Amino acid sequence: HNRLAQTVNCRGLGTCGTCAVRVEGEVAPATWNGMEKARLHFPPYSANNNKLLRLACQVRVQGDLKVTKFDKFWGQGEEETREKSFSAP
């Protein structure tokens, strides 16, 4: 979460969108679920950038990933905040 976004996050329900990230790698489900469709088509997410995003709370890691969090309160910006790589067992 970016800065104060932790105070409004939904604790995994998929309703706030503060955990929106770009995911490169295998996750399940492979495409947006219903909650992601609803949240990521709602402002402040732009139509241009939202197709690249997933809600981290709504996906399960299936292999190696690259996860990118973007700037601005909801993570809807264009600047990367930081990059970390993780490997699934």
C-alpha positions in Angstrom: 0.0 0.0 0.0 1.1 3.5 -0.7 1.5 5.7 2.4 -1.9 6.5 4.0 -3.7 3.9 1.8 -3.2 1.4 4.6 -5.8 3.2 6.6 -8.5 2.6 4.1 -7.6 -0.8 2.8 -10.3 -3.5 2.8 -8.2 -6.3 4.3 -8.5 -8.5 1.2 -12.1 -8.0 0.2 -11.1 -6.4 -3.1 -13.3 -3.3 -2.6 -10.7 -0.6 -2.0 -8.2 -1.1 -4.8 -5.2 0.0 -2.7 -3.3 -3.2 -3.5 -3.5 -2.7 -7.3 -0.2 -3.9 -8.9 1.1 -4.9 -12.3 1.8 -8.7 -12.1 4.1 -10.3 -14.7 4.0 -14.1 -14.2 1.5 -16.8 -13.5 -1.3 -16.2 -11.0 -4.8 -17.7 -10.5 -7.2 -16.7 -11.6 -5.5 -15.9 -14.9 -8.0 -13.1 -15.7 -9.8 -10.6 -13.6 -12.5 -12.0 -11.3 -15.8 -10.1 -10.7 -14.4 -7.9 -7.9 -11.4 -6.9 -10.0 -13.7 -6.0 -12.9 -15.8 -3.8 -10.7 -13.0 -2.1 -8.9 -10.5 -1.5 -11.7 -13.2 0.0 -14.0 -14.0 2.6 -11.4 -12.1 5.9 -10.9 -9.3 6.7 -10.2 -8.0 3.9 -12.5 -7.5 5.1 -16.0 -8.8 3.0 -18.9 -5.3 3.0 -20.4 -3.5 1.6 -17.4 -6.1 -0.6 -15.7 -5.8 -3.6 -18.0 -2.2 -4.0 -16.7 -3.3 -4.1 -13.1 -4.5 -6.8 -10.7 -5.7 -6.6 -7.1 -3.0 -8.4 -5.2 -5.5 -9.5 -2.6 -7.5 -11.4 -5.3 -4.8 -13.5 -6.9 -2.8 -16.6 -5.9 0.8 -17.0 -6.9 1.4 -19.9 -9.2 5.1 -19.4 -10.0 7.8 -16.8 -10.3 6.5 -13.2 -10.5 7.5 -9.7 -11.0 5.2 -7.3 -9.1 5.2 -3.6 -9.7 3.4 -1.1 -7.5 2.8 2.4 -8.9 2.7 5.8 -7.2 -0.2 7.9 -6.2 -2.6 7.1 -3.3 -4.4 4.3 -5.0 -1.4 3.0 -7.0 -2.9 4.4 -10.2 0.1 6.5 -11.2 2.7 5.8 -13.9 5.8 5.9 -11.8 7.0 2.7 -10.2 7.3 3.0 -6.4 9.7 0.1 -5.9 10.4 -3.3 -7.3 10.8 -6.6 -5.5 11.1 -10.1 -6.9 9.8 -13.2 -5.1 9.9 -16.9 -6.0 7.2 -19.3 -5.2 8.3 -22.6 -3.6 
